[in-house]
Structure formats: structure tokens, C-alpha cells
Amino acid sequence: MTPSGPSTGVVDAHHHVWDLSVRDQDWITGEELAPLRRTFTLADLEPEARAAGVTATVLVQTVTVAEETPEFLALARDSGLVAGVVGWTDLTAPGITDTLAALRALPGGDRLVGIRHQVQGEPDPRWLLRPDVQRGLSAVADAGLVYDLIVRPHQLPAAAQAAALLPGLTFVLDHAGKPPVAERRTQPWADGLRALAARPNTVCKLSGLVTEADPHHWTVEDLRPYAETVIDAFGPGRLMFGSDWPVCRLAASYAEVADAARTLTTALSGPERRAVFAGTATRVYGLG
């Protein structure tokens, strides 16, 4: 992979780290997720990312714990790899504007590029449209940050409505909205995705598809209908590559995820591929 990024290489717009000696990751439950029940550090990530040509990454929150974001900002400050952090804060808190300003003032605060909440776990499919959430999203926009969407297909209609209500906020869809790859279905995911993509203030990550497929028997061809739908809906200028490491390890190595993304984008022109693998993330997240 050779597209140029904010320096000279690929931008991985979505990965995680966690240290189980610091806090539990309470979402890692059951036998299926057991391979993730260990500590994953930037030192573990770096050789795999560098081997794939990655020169900059975006570190994304994992739990709804306020202390995690300052920790990630400090990691980014001391890292030669992490160029941006998508953190978490309570969108419904009355003092969210002050909280975002305080995060920006912390060591590494200049690396804060976005906010995310685990909307996929909210029982209300219209959670994004609640007045208190809308107020919080407005504060994110006012702070000059983007908002990462982690939603399931049935929540895409509300996400599209939220994007329409807040045209000044850029919404970044993680993992293409988690399409039902293992079930080999495209609907109603595809319609929801296209409705979201119709809003000009939306962007999508080409990430997370391998873990939505059969983790033991997936092929690149299994992913192709979903990748092609995403490329057609958003276009390369609103699409960015993400590894979803280490979660991707449930189904594939870092190298396999990167190779799959390269294969799925071979029909694009050189400039279009450079957008997917670096330019879109650099522009949308303001990576320097």
C-alpha cells in the first residue's frame, strides 16, 4: 500500500488500545470475544501498522468512562504514530461545553479530533434525536470537533435525521454501519446507509467489515457487495480506511485487513485511493 498521507503514508482512521490493569473492558464477554481479553498497547500496534505503510492513526474510545479520554490524549502526545483521538464525554451533561474545553487544555489536548458514544448499545433507536443529545452534539460542532457514529442498521434512519438537523457537524460513520455481512443481506442496511450518505456532512469508514462476516470463513468477495455500496454512496472523498485493530483480530490480522481494503478499492483511480487511505481522514479530522 503506497498512498500518501499527512506525512508520507497511510492513515489508519480507526483503532483502539486498552490496558486491563487500568480498567476492565466490560464489553469483552463470552467465548467469541475471549481472544480480546488481554492488554493491547501502542507498542503492540506499531510494528503491524508500520508494516502496512501506516504513518498516522486515529485512536478511538472503547468505554463510556470519562478518564479514558485524558489517558488517550496523553498517549497521543507521546506517540509518533497517533495523530488524533476520538474520545468520549457525556453528550447529555449540562456542562459539556466546559468539559470539551477542559479536554482541549489537557496534555495532548490538541490531538482531540472527535467524540463518540456507543449508540449501538442504546435501546432507543432514536437516541440521537433526543433534545439533550442534540444539544450535546451542537456543543461538539461548536468546539470544532467531529462526531463518530457507532450504530447498527436499524439506527441509521435516526443518524440521517440527526445529520440533517445539524448541518454544521460532520458525522463519521464507523464500520459502514455494521452491515449484515455474515447473513449475506444488504437490506435494510443499504437504504439506511444511502439516506445517511445523502447528507453532505457525513463521512464513512471502510472498517469493521471482517468482524461482521463469518470470522472463520470470510473472503474478500464476501465483503465486496458492502464495500461497493459504501463507495458508491459516499464516494472516495468521503471514505476513509480504518483497521479496527485489535478487534479485527477476531477475524483477520492487521495485514489481512489492509490487503482486503486495498483489493476492494482497486477499481478506483490513484487520487481516489489516496483519498480513502489518507486524504479523507487527514481533512475530516484535521490531522497535522
C-alpha positions as CSV (number, residue, x, y, z in Angstrom):
1,M,0.0,0.0,0.0
2,T,1.6,3.3,-1.1
3,P,-1.0,6.1,-0.9
4,S,0.4,9.2,0.7
5,G,-0.9,10.6,4.0
6,P,-0.3,13.6,6.2
7,S,3.3,12.8,6.1
8,T,4.2,10.0,3.6
9,G,1.9,7.1,4.2
10,V,-1.4,5.5,5.0
11,V,-3.7,6.9,7.7
12,D,-5.5,4.3,9.8
13,A,-8.6,6.2,10.8
14,H,-9.8,3.7,13.4
15,H,-8.1,1.6,16.0
16,H,-8.2,1.0,19.8
17,V,-5.9,0.2,22.7
18,W,-6.7,-0.9,26.2
19,D,-4.9,-1.9,29.4
20,L,-6.8,-4.3,31.6
21,S,-4.6,-3.5,34.5
22,V,-6.1,0.0,34.4
23,R,-9.7,-0.9,33.9
24,D,-11.9,-3.7,32.6
25,Q,-13.4,-3.6,29.2
26,D,-16.9,-4.8,30.2
27,W,-18.0,-5.4,26.6
28,I,-15.5,-8.2,26.2
29,T,-17.7,-11.1,27.3
30,G,-18.2,-14.7,26.2
31,E,-16.1,-17.2,24.3
32,E,-16.4,-15.4,21.0
33,L,-14.6,-12.3,22.3
34,A,-12.2,-14.2,24.5
35,P,-9.1,-13.5,22.3
36,L,-9.6,-9.8,23.1
37,R,-9.4,-10.3,26.8
38,R,-5.8,-9.1,27.2
39,T,-4.0,-5.8,27.1
40,F,-3.3,-4.2,23.7
41,T,-0.8,-1.3,23.6
42,L,0.6,1.1,21.0
43,A,3.8,-0.9,21.2
44,D,1.8,-3.9,20.0
45,L,0.1,-2.0,17.2
46,E,3.1,-0.1,15.8
47,P,5.0,-2.8,14.1
48,E,1.9,-4.1,12.4
49,A,0.8,-0.7,11.3
50,R,4.2,0.4,10.1
51,A,4.4,-2.9,8.0
52,A,1.2,-1.9,6.3
53,G,2.6,1.5,5.4
54,V,0.7,3.4,8.1
55,T,2.3,6.6,9.3
56,A,-0.6,8.2,11.2
57,T,-3.6,6.8,13.1
58,V,-6.8,7.9,14.9
59,L,-7.2,6.3,18.3
60,V,-10.9,5.7,19.2
61,Q,-12.6,5.4,22.6
62,T,-13.7,2.0,23.8
63,V,-15.7,2.6,27.0
64,T,-18.0,5.2,28.4
65,V,-15.6,6.2,31.1
66,A,-14.5,9.9,31.4
67,E,-11.0,9.1,32.5
68,E,-10.2,7.2,29.3
69,T,-10.1,10.3,27.0
70,P,-7.4,12.2,29.0
71,E,-5.3,8.9,29.1
72,F,-5.6,8.6,25.3
73,L,-4.7,12.3,24.8
74,A,-1.5,11.7,26.9
75,L,-0.7,8.6,24.8
76,A,-1.1,10.6,21.6
77,R,1.1,13.4,22.9
78,D,3.9,11.0,23.4
79,S,3.3,8.9,20.3
80,G,4.9,9.3,16.9
81,L,2.0,7.4,15.4
82,V,-1.3,8.6,16.9
83,A,-2.3,11.9,15.2
84,G,-5.8,12.1,16.5
85,V,-8.1,10.9,19.3
86,V,-11.8,10.3,19.2
87,G,-12.8,10.4,22.8
88,W,-15.9,10.1,25.0
89,T,-17.8,12.5,27.1
90,D,-21.4,12.6,28.3
91,L,-23.3,14.4,25.5
92,T,-26.3,14.9,27.8
93,A,-24.3,16.6,30.6
94,P,-25.3,20.3,31.1
95,G,-21.6,21.3,31.3
96,I,-20.5,19.6,28.0
97,T,-19.1,22.8,26.6
98,D,-16.8,23.4,29.5
99,T,-15.8,19.7,29.5
100,L,-14.8,19.8,25.9
101,A,-12.7,22.9,26.6
102,A,-11.1,21.3,29.6
103,L,-10.1,18.2,27.5
104,R,-8.6,20.6,24.9
105,A,-6.5,22.2,27.6
106,L,-5.0,18.8,28.8
107,P,-1.6,17.5,27.8
108,G,-2.2,16.2,24.3
109,G,-5.5,18.1,24.1
110,D,-4.6,19.3,20.6
111,R,-4.9,15.7,19.4
112,L,-8.6,15.6,20.3
113,V,-10.4,15.5,17.0
114,G,-13.8,13.9,17.7
115,I,-16.3,12.5,20.2
116,R,-18.1,9.1,20.2
117,H,-20.7,7.4,22.2
118,Q,-21.8,3.7,22.0
119,V,-25.1,4.5,20.4
120,Q,-25.3,0.9,19.2
121,G,-26.0,-0.1,22.8
122,E,-28.8,2.4,23.4
123,P,-32.2,0.7,23.5
124,D,-33.9,3.8,22.0
125,P,-33.4,3.7,18.2
126,R,-34.0,7.5,18.1
127,W,-31.5,8.3,20.9
128,L,-29.5,10.6,18.6
129,L,-32.7,12.8,18.2
130,R,-33.3,13.3,21.9
131,P,-33.2,17.1,22.7
132,D,-30.5,16.6,25.3
133,V,-28.4,14.6,22.9
134,Q,-28.9,17.2,20.1
135,R,-27.8,19.9,22.5
136,G,-24.6,17.9,23.2
137,L,-24.0,17.3,19.5
138,S,-24.3,21.1,18.9
139,A,-21.6,21.6,21.5
140,V,-19.3,19.1,19.7
141,A,-19.8,21.1,16.5
142,D,-19.2,24.4,18.2
143,A,-15.9,23.0,19.6
144,G,-14.8,22.3,16.0
145,L,-14.8,18.5,16.6
146,V,-16.5,15.7,14.6
147,Y,-18.8,13.1,15.8
148,D,-18.2,9.4,15.2
149,L,-21.3,7.3,14.8
150,I,-21.2,3.7,16.1
151,V,-24.7,2.5,15.1
152,R,-26.4,-0.6,13.9
153,P,-28.5,-0.7,10.7
154,H,-31.8,-0.1,12.4
155,Q,-30.4,3.2,13.9
156,L,-29.2,4.6,10.5
157,P,-32.5,6.5,9.9
158,A,-32.1,8.4,13.1
159,A,-28.5,9.1,12.3
160,A,-29.6,10.6,8.9
161,Q,-32.1,12.8,10.6
162,A,-29.5,13.9,13.2
163,A,-27.2,14.9,10.3
164,A,-30.0,16.8,8.7
165,L,-30.7,18.7,11.9
166,L,-27.1,19.6,12.5
167,P,-25.6,20.5,9.1
168,G,-22.6,22.2,10.8
169,L,-21.4,19.0,12.4
170,T,-19.5,16.3,10.5
171,F,-20.8,12.8,11.3
172,V,-18.3,9.9,10.7
173,L,-20.0,6.5,10.3
174,D,-17.8,3.8,11.9
175,H,-17.6,0.3,10.3
176,A,-20.0,1.3,7.5
177,G,-23.0,1.0,9.9
178,K,-22.3,-2.7,10.6
179,P,-23.9,-4.4,7.6
180,P,-25.2,-8.0,8.0
181,V,-22.3,-9.5,6.0
182,A,-22.5,-12.9,7.7
183,E,-26.2,-13.1,6.7
184,R,-25.4,-12.1,3.1
185,R,-28.1,-9.5,3.2
186,T,-27.9,-5.9,2.2
187,Q,-31.3,-4.6,3.2
188,P,-32.4,-2.6,5.1
189,W,-28.8,-1.6,5.8
190,A,-28.2,-0.3,2.2
191,D,-31.2,2.0,2.2
192,G,-30.3,3.4,5.6
193,L,-26.7,3.9,4.5
194,R,-27.7,5.8,1.3
195,A,-30.1,8.0,3.3
196,L,-27.2,9.0,5.6
197,A,-24.8,9.5,2.7
198,A,-27.3,11.8,1.1
199,R,-26.4,14.3,3.8
200,P,-23.3,16.3,2.7
201,N,-21.9,16.5,6.3
202,T,-21.4,12.7,6.5
203,V,-18.3,10.5,6.0
204,C,-17.9,6.8,6.3
205,K,-15.1,4.4,7.4
206,L,-14.2,1.4,5.4
207,S,-13.6,-0.6,8.5
208,G,-15.0,-3.4,10.6
209,L,-16.4,-5.5,7.8
210,V,-14.3,-8.6,8.6
211,T,-15.9,-8.9,12.0
212,E,-19.4,-8.6,10.6
213,A,-18.6,-11.5,8.2
214,D,-18.2,-15.1,9.3
215,P,-15.0,-14.7,11.3
216,H,-13.6,-18.1,10.4
217,H,-14.5,-18.4,6.7
218,W,-14.8,-14.9,5.2
219,T,-13.3,-13.9,1.8
220,V,-12.8,-10.6,0.2
221,E,-15.6,-11.5,-2.1
222,D,-18.0,-11.7,0.9
223,L,-17.1,-8.1,1.7
224,R,-17.3,-6.7,-1.8
225,P,-21.1,-6.0,-2.1
226,Y,-20.9,-3.9,1.1
227,A,-17.7,-2.1,0.1
228,E,-19.1,-1.3,-3.3
229,T,-22.3,0.1,-1.8
230,V,-20.3,2.3,0.5
231,I,-18.0,3.5,-2.2
232,D,-21.0,4.3,-4.5
233,A,-23.0,6.0,-1.7
234,F,-20.2,8.2,-0.2
235,G,-17.6,8.4,-2.9
236,P,-13.8,8.2,-2.2
237,G,-13.8,11.8,-1.0
238,R,-16.0,10.9,2.0
239,L,-14.5,7.5,2.7
240,M,-11.6,6.5,4.9
241,F,-9.7,3.3,5.7
242,G,-9.7,2.0,9.3
243,S,-8.2,-1.2,10.6
244,D,-10.4,-1.6,13.7
245,W,-7.4,-3.2,15.4
246,P,-7.3,-5.1,17.7
247,V,-11.0,-6.0,17.3
248,C,-10.2,-7.1,13.7
249,R,-8.0,-9.9,15.2
250,L,-11.2,-11.9,15.8
251,A,-11.3,-12.5,12.1
252,A,-8.1,-11.2,10.5
253,S,-4.6,-9.8,11.1
254,Y,-3.8,-6.2,10.5
255,A,-2.1,-7.1,7.2
256,E,-5.1,-9.1,6.0
257,V,-7.5,-6.2,6.8
258,A,-5.2,-3.7,5.0
259,D,-4.8,-6.1,2.0
260,A,-8.6,-6.6,1.8
261,A,-9.2,-2.8,1.8
262,R,-6.6,-2.4,-1.0
263,T,-8.2,-5.2,-3.1
264,L,-11.7,-3.7,-2.6
265,T,-10.6,-0.3,-3.9
266,T,-8.5,-1.5,-6.9
267,A,-11.1,0.0,-9.3
268,L,-10.6,3.5,-8.0
269,S,-8.1,5.9,-9.6
270,G,-4.8,6.8,-7.9
271,P,-6.1,10.1,-6.4
272,E,-9.3,8.3,-5.3
273,R,-7.3,5.7,-3.4
274,R,-5.1,8.3,-1.9
275,A,-8.3,9.9,-0.5
276,V,-9.6,6.7,1.0
277,F,-6.2,5.7,2.5
278,A,-5.1,9.1,3.7
279,G,-6.7,12.3,2.3
280,T,-10.2,12.0,3.7
281,A,-9.1,11.2,7.2
282,T,-6.5,14.0,7.2
283,R,-9.0,16.5,6.0
284,V,-12.0,15.5,8.1
285,Y,-10.1,15.0,11.4
286,G,-7.7,17.9,10.7
287,L,-4.7,15.7,11.2
288,G,-1.4,17.6,11.1
